[in-house]
Amino acid sequence: MLLTMIKHYVKRIASDYIMLLVYILLPTGLLALNMIVNNANVEGTEHIYNGFDMIASVVVMNLLVMFQIFSSSTIIDYLHSDINGERRWRLLAAPATLGSYIFAATVAAILFSMISGAILLLVGYFVFNAYMFNLLIVIGIMFILSLMAQIFGMFLFMFFKKKSTTEAIILVSGFAMTIAAGGFLGEINFGVQVVTTFFQEYTPFALGFRAILHTGNFPVSENFFSGFYNFGMSQNNLTYALRNLCILTAITAVMGVIVAVIARRRPL
């Protein structure tokens, strides 16, 4: 029965044209736009290494991590439509528990998020010659961030009745983490070293983004990117990447426990 429920939610996502537009066409469109702008402003071949466009590589991984964080809106959409909507009475009358449906919706949301991320990676690799870094780390980061995003979505759902409010929180927090970590405008100095280090190293976006960028097999120097920031990349620093992955896993586990405890005290 659980497999049937997962298939049901997967089909719902696949038939939701807005979801497909936002999580598949939008990131690939943003990638293409970034590369058009960069190609018009970058001269020479300093950003090319072994045939790979390293600017495209950074842009792909930036968008990949960012859209995994934004994927909370998938679970929020189905929680609001099923738990708070007209389908609620059907779920309560069904032989499966309400928790089973939420679990199935979460699995489907993670699958969709992973597939959309894989499509972005394929487009980046085959169309823009983007370097894929360590794919095992990339896949691990995708999964953990997607799982974290769904748990965060459940947390917001418990406290905010309006769907628009939860989606706004996700967008604002996601963009704030991306900007603060230097994903859009380069590294930002907040004036206080502890604050600057936190936003550039330890937010979910920063942890995932930098973990990926530290697994490259290429020379790193201050002049490697002509006119671009050095994003703190390091050649094959797998220890750093695994550390970040473990931190993200720990954060996700703590969030999961918090949501489980709250759900017991505040039944949906």
TACOR-V337897 format. One record per residue. RES is the residue in one letter. SS is DSSP state (alpha for helix, beta for strand, coil for the rest). OMEGA is omega as a letter, one per 30 degrees, with the letter a starting at -180 (NA if undefined). D_FIRST is the distance of its C-alpha to the first C-alpha in Angstrom with 2 decimals. Layout:
res: [RES	RES]
ss: [SS	SS]
omega: [OMEGA	OMEGA]
d_first: [D_FIRST	D_FIRST]
This chain:
res: [M	L	L	T	M	I	K	H	Y	V	K	R	I	A	S	D	Y	I	M	L	L	V	Y	I	L	L	P	T	G	L	L	A	L	N	M	I	V	N	N	A	N	V	E	G	T	E	H	I	Y	N	G	F	D	M	I	A	S	V	V	V	M	N	L	L	V	M	F	Q	I	F	S	S	S	T	I	I	D	Y	L	H	S	D	I	N	G	E	R	R	W	R	L	L	A	A	P	A	T	L	G	S	Y	I	F	A	A	T	V	A	A	I	L	F	S	M	I	S	G	A	I	L	L	L	V	G	Y	F	V	F	N	A	Y	M	F	N	L	L	I	V	I	G	I	M	F	I	L	S	L	M	A	Q	I	F	G	M	F	L	F	M	F	F	K	K	K	S	T	T	E	A	I	I	L	V	S	G	F	A	M	T	I	A	A	G	G	F	L	G	E	I	N	F	G	V	Q	V	V	T	T	F	F	Q	E	Y	T	P	F	A	L	G	F	R	A	I	L	H	T	G	N	F	P	V	S	E	N	F	F	S	G	F	Y	N	F	G	M	S	Q	N	N	L	T	Y	A	L	R	N	L	C	I	L	T	A	I	T	A	V	M	G	V	I	V	A	V	I	A	R	R	R	P	L]
ss: [coil	alpha	alpha	alpha	alpha	alpha	alpha	alpha	alpha	alpha	alpha	alpha	alpha	alpha	coil	coil	alpha	alpha	alpha	alpha	alpha	alpha	alpha	alpha	alpha	alpha	alpha	alpha	alpha	alpha	alpha	alpha	alpha	alpha	alpha	alpha	alpha	alpha	alpha	alpha	alpha	coil	coil	coil	coil	coil	coil	beta	beta	coil	coil	beta	beta	alpha	alpha	alpha	alpha	alpha	alpha	alpha	alpha	alpha	alpha	alpha	alpha	alpha	alpha	alpha	alpha	alpha	coil	alpha	alpha	alpha	alpha	alpha	alpha	alpha	alpha	alpha	alpha	alpha	coil	coil	coil	coil	coil	alpha	alpha	alpha	alpha	alpha	alpha	coil	coil	coil	coil	alpha	alpha	alpha	alpha	alpha	alpha	alpha	alpha	alpha	alpha	alpha	alpha	alpha	alpha	alpha	alpha	alpha	alpha	alpha	alpha	alpha	alpha	alpha	alpha	alpha	alpha	alpha	alpha	alpha	alpha	alpha	coil	coil	coil	coil	coil	coil	alpha	alpha	alpha	alpha	alpha	alpha	alpha	alpha	alpha	alpha	alpha	alpha	alpha	alpha	alpha	alpha	alpha	alpha	alpha	alpha	alpha	alpha	alpha	alpha	alpha	coil	coil	coil	alpha	alpha	alpha	alpha	alpha	alpha	alpha	alpha	alpha	alpha	alpha	alpha	alpha	alpha	alpha	alpha	alpha	alpha	coil	coil	coil	coil	coil	coil	coil	coil	coil	coil	coil	coil	alpha	alpha	alpha	alpha	alpha	alpha	alpha	alpha	alpha	coil	coil	alpha	alpha	alpha	alpha	alpha	alpha	alpha	alpha	alpha	alpha	coil	coil	beta	coil	coil	coil	coil	coil	coil	coil	coil	coil	coil	coil	coil	coil	coil	coil	coil	coil	coil	beta	coil	coil	alpha	alpha	alpha	alpha	alpha	alpha	alpha	alpha	alpha	alpha	alpha	alpha	alpha	alpha	alpha	alpha	alpha	alpha	alpha	alpha	alpha	alpha	alpha	alpha	alpha	alpha	alpha	alpha	coil	coil	coil]
omega: [a	l	l	l	l	l	l	a	l	l	l	l	a	l	l	a	l	l	l	l	a	a	l	a	a	l	l	l	l	l	l	l	l	a	l	l	a	l	l	a	a	l	l	a	a	a	l	l	a	l	a	l	a	l	l	a	a	a	l	a	l	a	a	a	a	a	l	l	a	a	l	a	l	a	l	a	a	l	a	a	a	a	a	a	a	l	a	a	l	l	l	a	a	a	l	l	l	l	l	l	l	l	l	l	l	l	l	l	l	l	a	l	l	l	l	l	l	l	l	l	a	l	l	a	a	a	a	l	l	l	a	a	l	a	l	l	l	l	l	l	l	a	a	l	l	l	l	a	a	l	l	l	l	l	l	a	a	a	a	a	a	l	a	l	a	l	l	l	a	a	a	a	l	l	l	l	a	a	a	a	l	a	a	a	a	a	a	l	a	l	l	a	a	l	l	l	a	a	a	a	a	l	l	l	a	l	a	a	a	l	a	a	l	l	a	l	a	l	l	l	a	a	a	l	a	l	a	l	a	l	l	a	l	a	l	l	a	l	l	a	l	l	l	l	l	l	l	l	l	l	l	l	l	l	l	l	l	l	l	l	a	a	l	a	l	a	l	NA]
d_first: [0.00	3.80	5.42	5.04	6.32	8.75	9.89	10.56	12.71	14.32	15.40	16.77	18.74	20.00	21.29	22.94	26.46	27.74	25.28	26.24	29.86	29.91	28.00	29.03	32.28	33.82	33.87	35.16	37.67	38.83	39.23	41.36	43.42	44.07	45.23	47.51	49.14	49.45	50.90	53.46	54.58	54.38	57.18	57.60	55.13	54.95	51.26	50.52	49.81	49.30	48.39	45.74	46.22	45.76	45.88	42.92	41.18	41.66	40.60	37.37	36.36	37.48	35.26	32.32	32.43	33.20	30.31	27.82	29.25	29.03	25.32	24.67	25.11	21.74	19.76	22.53	22.21	18.58	19.28	22.27	20.82	17.67	19.05	22.65	22.37	21.86	18.05	18.20	18.63	15.59	13.39	15.39	14.98	11.20	9.64	8.08	11.08	13.02	13.10	9.42	10.17	13.40	12.18	10.04	13.25	15.39	13.98	14.38	17.81	18.90	18.05	20.03	22.79	23.14	23.33	25.91	27.83	27.87	29.29	31.97	32.87	33.23	35.40	37.45	38.03	38.82	40.53	42.24	42.70	40.94	40.86	37.38	38.57	36.38	33.05	31.27	32.54	31.69	28.04	27.91	29.52	27.19	24.07	25.68	27.15	23.97	22.10	25.21	25.26	21.78	22.75	26.07	24.48	22.57	25.92	27.78	25.32	26.06	29.77	30.35	29.38	30.60	28.52	31.82	32.97	30.05	30.33	34.09	33.76	31.53	34.02	37.09	35.92	34.73	38.00	40.05	38.65	39.21	42.76	43.69	42.60	44.79	42.11	44.07	47.65	48.21	48.60	49.64	51.96	51.35	54.67	53.25	52.24	49.48	47.84	48.33	46.86	43.80	42.96	43.83	42.10	39.50	37.42	33.93	35.35	38.44	36.65	34.32	37.04	39.72	37.53	37.02	40.67	41.92	40.51	42.76	45.24	48.16	51.42	51.35	54.46	55.54	56.53	53.48	52.25	55.22	55.11	51.62	50.43	49.68	46.33	47.01	45.80	46.66	46.72	43.92	43.57	40.30	40.98	41.07	37.86	35.99	37.52	36.20	32.71	32.84	34.12	31.30	28.75	30.58	30.70	26.97	26.34	28.81	27.32	23.84	25.48	27.43	24.49	22.62	25.87	26.50	23.04	23.78	27.14	26.23	22.86	21.47]
